[in-house]
Amino acid sequence: MNDSLKTLLVIAFLIVIVWNLGAGLYYLMIDRGQTKRTVNALTRRIALSVVLILLVALGIYTGWIKPHGVGG
């Protein structure tokens, strides 16, 4: 897999995670606890974060991602 494609995949995940975090805040302010939209948005955020962590761990394990230090 191309390095820039891997980077774009991680960035896309992070954008969707932040989007769901913002959606949770928006629903918290608008719904005032009347619906479960806040819980659903934050649950999706947690699930996406776990999937991203697992994908990165799998990539390191299989050798698709090579970890390096800062500036390395």
One Martini backbone bead per residue (centre of mass of N, CA, C, O) as a GRO file, in nm:
protein
   72
    1MET     BB    1   0.099   0.035   0.020
    2ASN     BB    2   0.078   0.354   0.005
    3ASP     BB    3   0.179   0.608   0.207
    4SER     BB    4  -0.041   0.821   0.132
    5LEU     BB    5  -0.282   0.630   0.176
    6LYS     BB    6  -0.235   0.579   0.475
    7THR     BB    7  -0.253   0.872   0.562
    8LEU     BB    8  -0.541   0.925   0.454
    9LEU     BB    9  -0.681   0.711   0.626
   10VAL     BB   10  -0.611   0.832   0.903
   11ILE     BB   11  -0.727   1.115   0.852
   12ALA     BB   12  -1.015   1.023   0.795
   13PHE     BB   13  -1.066   0.902   1.068
   14LEU     BB   14  -1.013   1.162   1.234
   15ILE     BB   15  -1.237   1.332   1.106
   16VAL     BB   16  -1.473   1.146   1.188
   17ILE     BB   17  -1.420   1.159   1.490
   18VAL     BB   18  -1.453   1.467   1.520
   19TRP     BB   19  -1.736   1.482   1.402
   20ASN     BB   20  -1.871   1.303   1.625
   21LEU     BB   21  -1.794   1.487   1.856
   22GLY     BB   22  -1.950   1.734   1.749
   23ALA     BB   23  -2.225   1.596   1.734
   24GLY     BB   24  -2.247   1.538   2.034
   25LEU     BB   25  -2.243   1.834   2.122
   26TYR     BB   26  -2.484   1.930   1.959
   27TYR     BB   27  -2.695   1.728   2.077
   28LEU     BB   28  -2.658   1.818   2.370
   29MET     BB   29  -2.763   2.115   2.321
   30ILE     BB   30  -3.038   2.055   2.166
   31ASP     BB   31  -3.185   1.800   2.320
   32ARG     BB   32  -3.155   1.782   2.638
   33GLY     BB   33  -3.191   1.450   2.677
   34GLN     BB   34  -3.432   1.334   2.478
   35THR     BB   35  -3.215   1.178   2.320
   36LYS     BB   36  -2.967   0.937   2.168
   37ARG     BB   37  -2.764   1.097   1.981
   38THR     BB   38  -2.521   1.141   2.164
   39VAL     BB   39  -2.456   0.845   2.224
   40ASN     BB   40  -2.423   0.757   1.930
   41ALA     BB   41  -2.189   0.947   1.852
   42LEU     BB   42  -1.991   0.850   2.079
   43THR     BB   43  -1.992   0.552   1.999
   44ARG     BB   44  -1.875   0.592   1.716
   45ARG     BB   45  -1.612   0.723   1.812
   46ILE     BB   46  -1.507   0.483   1.973
   47ALA     BB   47  -1.515   0.273   1.747
   48LEU     BB   48  -1.322   0.424   1.553
   49SER     BB   49  -1.082   0.433   1.745
   50VAL     BB   50  -1.047   0.128   1.774
   51VAL     BB   51  -1.011   0.064   1.474
   52LEU     BB   52  -0.760   0.240   1.432
   53ILE     BB   53  -0.579   0.100   1.637
   54LEU     BB   54  -0.601  -0.183   1.508
   55LEU     BB   55  -0.489  -0.105   1.228
   56VAL     BB   56  -0.214  -0.010   1.326
   57ALA     BB   57  -0.132  -0.271   1.467
   58LEU     BB   58  -0.158  -0.449   1.215
   59GLY     BB   59   0.044  -0.291   1.040
   60ILE     BB   60   0.287  -0.341   1.223
   61TYR     BB   61   0.272  -0.653   1.235
   62THR     BB   62   0.284  -0.688   0.903
   63GLY     BB   63   0.466  -0.424   0.783
   64TRP     BB   64   0.314  -0.171   0.656
   65ILE     BB   65   0.415  -0.037   0.920
   66LYS     BB   66   0.686   0.182   1.015
   67PRO     BB   67   0.817   0.263   1.293
   68HIS     BB   68   0.925   0.587   1.426
   69GLY     BB   69   1.084   0.842   1.515
   70VAL     BB   70   1.148   1.153   1.557
   71GLY     BB   71   1.299   1.227   1.253
   72GLY     BB   72   1.312   0.918   1.111
   0.00000   0.00000   0.00000
